[in-house]
Amino acid sequence: MSSRARWAGVLSLLVIVLISYVDRVNVSVLITDEAFTDHFGITGDRVAQGALSTVFLVGYGIAAFFLTPFYETTLGVRRGLFVSVALWSVMTLLSPYALGALTLTVLRALLGAAEGPLFSLKTMYVREHFPPHEAGRPNAVSSMGVSLGTAAGLPLITYLVYHFDWHTSFLALAALNAVIGLPLIALFVRGRGVAGARQSGFGATLKGALSMPRLAPILLIEIATLAYLWGSSAWLPSYLIQERHFSLAAMGAVSSLPFLMSLVSGFLGGLLLDRLPRRLLALPFVVGSAGTAVCVLLVAGADSDGAAATGLILAGAFWGLQGPAIPTLVQHCAPARFVGSAYGVVNGVGNLVSAFMPMLMGVAIAASGGHGFGAGFTLLAGAQLITLVCGAWLLARPVQGPSGAGAQPSTECSDLEHSQAS
């Protein structure tokens, strides 16, 4: 495949990730709309509002863990993406017609399950088309959809909800998935088949993924990183409107800025990873988590709107620096035939555990009288301390092998792949 063709696939994946994250922040804005919360009977119920995000992530995590080996052994990247995006469209289209809160909750869980394999499929594509020492940039570019989708999604959904109604946001997102996502896959995403994975079988694929070196610290980092993303995106609109008393326009603008900053820092992080020696690949975790935790604590104790907004923006910048390092480490460590499932394990368990952060933040906010958002943000800082500890451990016990930009997969990882092939 030519360089232009493989990068066209990366850019298509960026857009697909972007669309999926607009989907995910939809409920974060909807819980600020009384027409929506009254319709489903959750007005004033912080725990129930947080649970709408949590059930989505539980479905996502379970599917990422259990469905990814099936996708890897049976469907491959291209067909797997087709199935996923088609299901997103259906679940989103059905959501505004849910008969009650329970039905909506079930649809949110199913939507999460449909989106579960996305990042594993994206990681498989990068591993198939780029050597390990060039993986940082395509990982960073395709992952930019996380920040772009969140940054664009919050003001877009706000506009749709408050200029039309909450039903419109669901219908627009369903159309976005079908009209943009599916054609991009058809035109630009190419896979290399699943012959090797079929030979291994579902059980061997999952076993190979679970035997990846450095799985535990990478998994903890993924949990903490996603806990920050889900917790902050779930409660940021409510924080800005209800505690800081921002206007709708100001909320839309300010809530997008942290994720725009993470977009820039994530891209810079990807460039940095391709230049760092292998032993320092965990450095972005240490720097990023320490900076994020400090900034979030400043937000929790901020006396002025300006200080709070500045803290949120800087926290987004430090958090974004960490993003590309996770799939890059997985691609360096996991056996090539099992890289999608290895990332499925990391991403699936990460989402499953971090899924409870929005609800835990809701409990903390409710315990503080319903408006004590500082208590919720303190939980986010605590999650970043986990990343700091794990990042420091990875620096002290780095992946073994030759260092430098042109390094091949590590000795430890290569030996494991050889043993699996045998």
Secondary structure, 3 states (H helix, E strand, C coil): CCHHHHHHHHHHHHHHHHHHHHHHHHHHHHCCCHHHHHHHCCCCCHHHHHHHHHHHHHHHHHHHHHHHHHHHHHHHHHHHHHHHHHHHHHHHHHHHHCCCHHHHHHHHHHHHHHHCCHHHHHHHHHHHHCCHHHCHHHHHHHHHHHHHHHHHHHHHHHHHHHHCCHHHHHHHHHHHHHHHHHHHHHHHCCCCCCHHHHHHHHHHHHHHHHCCCCHHHHHHHHHHHHHHHHHHHHHHHHHHHHHCCCCHHHHHHHHHHHHHHHHHHHHHHHHHHCCCCHHHCCHHHHHHHHHHHHHHHHHHCCCCHHHHHHHHHHHHHHHHCCCCHHHHHHHHHCCHHHHHHHHHHHHHHHHHHHCCHHHHHHHHHHHCCCCCHHHHHHHHHHHHHHHHHHHHHHHHCCCCCCCCCCCCCCHHHHHHHHHHHC
